[in-house]
Amino acid sequence: MLRKPGVFNGYIASSPTLGWCPDVLEKEMSGFFRGLKRKIYLFIIYGDKDPLLVTRFVDVFGGQLLRKQKALGLDWPVFAVREVENTTHIPPTSLLEGLSFIFR
């Protein structure tokens, strides 16, 4: 999504390990909006019992995305973050919920 934002219109990130390399992610986020030519959808879903590399950085990533979005006055990408209670890595409803969000 970050490297070639024009490839798909919708993305589902199930338990993304955003904390694996946050510096690289932040660098790639800096040019993200310049590459967007159309509206895209991003659905992030994770379990509350996921590893810290997921749970701690989902809010950071979402916050960065929102700040950059607002600074540029954009209404896209359309994205949602969902935490599933009592679930570990890659919630079983990830695909269904993600597709439902993208194709609502």
PAPA-804221 format. One record per residue (C-alpha): residue number from 1; residue in three letters; chain; z, x, y. Coordinates in steps of 0.001 Angstrom, whole numbers. Layout:
// residues N
{pos: NUM code: ala unit: A up: Z east: X north: Y}
...
//
This chain:
// residues 104
{pos: 1 code: met unit: A up: 0 east: 0 north: 0}
{pos: 2 code: leu unit: A up: 913 east: 2727 north: 2474}
{pos: 3 code: arg unit: A up: -1891 east: 5142 north: 1667}
{pos: 4 code: lys unit: A up: -4763 east: 2635 north: 1357}
{pos: 5 code: pro unit: A up: -3618 east: -575 north: 3051}
{pos: 6 code: gly unit: A up: -7025 east: -2240 north: 2842}
{pos: 7 code: val unit: A up: -7265 east: -2262 north: -952}
{pos: 8 code: phe unit: A up: -5230 east: -5431 north: -1652}
{pos: 9 code: asn unit: A up: -3983 east: -8405 north: 370}
{pos: 10 code: gly unit: A up: -730 east: -8759 north: -1549}
{pos: 11 code: tyr unit: A up: 1827 east: -6382 north: -3018}
{pos: 12 code: ile unit: A up: 4825 east: -6941 north: -5295}
{pos: 13 code: ala unit: A up: 7440 east: -4214 north: -5416}
{pos: 14 code: ser unit: A up: 9897 east: -4810 north: -8245}
{pos: 15 code: ser unit: A up: 12980 east: -2608 north: -7953}
{pos: 16 code: pro unit: A up: 11181 east: 20 north: -5859}
{pos: 17 code: thr unit: A up: 12947 east: 3378 north: -5817}
{pos: 18 code: leu unit: A up: 12552 east: 3734 north: -2072}
{pos: 19 code: gly unit: A up: 15395 east: 6250 north: -1978}
{pos: 20 code: trp unit: A up: 13641 east: 8718 north: -4263}
{pos: 21 code: cys unit: A up: 12005 east: 10489 north: -1342}
{pos: 22 code: pro unit: A up: 12915 east: 8666 north: 1902}
{pos: 23 code: asp unit: A up: 11495 east: 11389 north: 4186}
{pos: 24 code: val unit: A up: 8025 east: 11078 north: 2664}
{pos: 25 code: leu unit: A up: 8229 east: 7286 north: 2826}
{pos: 26 code: glu unit: A up: 9205 east: 7383 north: 6493}
{pos: 27 code: lys unit: A up: 6312 east: 9738 north: 7257}
{pos: 28 code: glu unit: A up: 3832 east: 7437 north: 5503}
{pos: 29 code: met unit: A up: 5301 east: 4417 north: 7310}
{pos: 30 code: ser unit: A up: 4503 east: 6018 north: 10662}
{pos: 31 code: gly unit: A up: 769 east: 5494 north: 10185}
{pos: 32 code: phe unit: A up: 994 east: 2265 north: 8210}
{pos: 33 code: phe unit: A up: 136 east: -191 north: 10980}
{pos: 34 code: arg unit: A up: -2786 east: 1857 north: 12257}
{pos: 35 code: gly unit: A up: -4538 east: 1352 north: 8932}
{pos: 36 code: leu unit: A up: -4012 east: -2417 north: 8749}
{pos: 37 code: lys unit: A up: -7118 east: -4425 north: 9488}
{pos: 38 code: arg unit: A up: -6007 east: -7780 north: 8094}
{pos: 39 code: lys unit: A up: -2933 east: -9750 north: 7107}
{pos: 40 code: ile unit: A up: -1184 east: -8524 north: 3963}
{pos: 41 code: tyr unit: A up: 1786 east: -9798 north: 1995}
{pos: 42 code: leu unit: A up: 4645 east: -7717 north: 588}
{pos: 43 code: phe unit: A up: 7308 east: -9100 north: -1748}
{pos: 44 code: ile unit: A up: 10239 east: -6838 north: -2646}
{pos: 45 code: ile unit: A up: 12553 east: -7988 north: -5431}
{pos: 46 code: tyr unit: A up: 15430 east: -6108 north: -7043}
{pos: 47 code: gly unit: A up: 18628 east: -6670 north: -8991}
{pos: 48 code: asp unit: A up: 22072 east: -6358 north: -7476}
{pos: 49 code: lys unit: A up: 22937 east: -3959 north: -10320}
{pos: 50 code: asp unit: A up: 19940 east: -1708 north: -9657}
{pos: 51 code: pro unit: A up: 20572 east: 2014 north: -9060}
{pos: 52 code: leu unit: A up: 21543 east: 3120 north: -5544}
{pos: 53 code: leu unit: A up: 18081 east: 4656 north: -5059}
{pos: 54 code: val unit: A up: 16874 east: 1050 north: -4938}
{pos: 55 code: thr unit: A up: 19700 east: -1024 north: -3459}
{pos: 56 code: arg unit: A up: 20693 east: 1299 north: -630}
{pos: 57 code: phe unit: A up: 17178 east: 1854 north: 692}
{pos: 58 code: val unit: A up: 15617 east: -1630 north: 470}
{pos: 59 code: asp unit: A up: 17352 east: -2713 north: 3690}
{pos: 60 code: val unit: A up: 16449 east: 563 north: 5400}
{pos: 61 code: phe unit: A up: 12776 east: 146 north: 4473}
{pos: 62 code: gly unit: A up: 12737 east: -3524 north: 5507}
{pos: 63 code: gly unit: A up: 14423 east: -2670 north: 8793}
{pos: 64 code: gln unit: A up: 11901 east: 75 north: 9549}
{pos: 65 code: leu unit: A up: 9047 east: -2279 north: 8778}
{pos: 66 code: leu unit: A up: 10469 east: -4986 north: 11051}
{pos: 67 code: arg unit: A up: 11130 east: -2582 north: 13960}
{pos: 68 code: lys unit: A up: 7617 east: -1148 north: 13821}
{pos: 69 code: gln unit: A up: 6163 east: -4631 north: 13498}
{pos: 70 code: lys unit: A up: 8054 east: -5971 north: 16526}
{pos: 71 code: ala unit: A up: 7275 east: -2898 north: 18609}
{pos: 72 code: leu unit: A up: 3567 east: -3529 north: 18103}
{pos: 73 code: gly unit: A up: 3899 east: -7308 north: 18543}
{pos: 74 code: leu unit: A up: 2419 east: -8050 north: 15107}
{pos: 75 code: asp unit: A up: 3129 east: -10998 north: 12829}
{pos: 76 code: trp unit: A up: 2025 east: -9121 north: 9724}
{pos: 77 code: pro unit: A up: 2579 east: -7819 north: 7170}
{pos: 78 code: val unit: A up: 4271 east: -10956 north: 5920}
{pos: 79 code: phe unit: A up: 7111 east: -9757 north: 3751}
{pos: 80 code: ala unit: A up: 10219 east: -10959 north: 1990}
{pos: 81 code: val unit: A up: 13082 east: -9234 north: 246}
{pos: 82 code: arg unit: A up: 14943 east: -10909 north: -2603}
{pos: 83 code: glu unit: A up: 18047 east: -9641 north: -4354}
{pos: 84 code: val unit: A up: 18669 east: -11235 north: -7756}
{pos: 85 code: glu unit: A up: 22344 east: -11575 north: -8724}
{pos: 86 code: asn unit: A up: 23700 east: -10247 north: -12021}
{pos: 87 code: thr unit: A up: 20463 east: -8432 north: -12783}
{pos: 88 code: thr unit: A up: 19627 east: -4806 north: -13387}
{pos: 89 code: his unit: A up: 16405 east: -2873 north: -12803}
{pos: 90 code: ile unit: A up: 13156 east: -4906 north: -12569}
{pos: 91 code: pro unit: A up: 14286 east: -8543 north: -12612}
{pos: 92 code: pro unit: A up: 12432 east: -10615 north: -15233}
{pos: 93 code: thr unit: A up: 11253 east: -13102 north: -12577}
{pos: 94 code: ser unit: A up: 9566 east: -10406 north: -10450}
{pos: 95 code: leu unit: A up: 5959 east: -11251 north: -11200}
{pos: 96 code: leu unit: A up: 6360 east: -15028 north: -11011}
{pos: 97 code: glu unit: A up: 8320 east: -14934 north: -7737}
{pos: 98 code: gly unit: A up: 6028 east: -12325 north: -6234}
{pos: 99 code: leu unit: A up: 2867 east: -14255 north: -7030}
{pos: 100 code: ser unit: A up: 4476 east: -17474 north: -5775}
{pos: 101 code: phe unit: A up: 5248 east: -15753 north: -2469}
{pos: 102 code: ile unit: A up: 1767 east: -14299 north: -2043}
{pos: 103 code: phe unit: A up: -116 east: -17443 north: -3090}
{pos: 104 code: arg unit: A up: 2181 east: -20113 north: -1651}
//
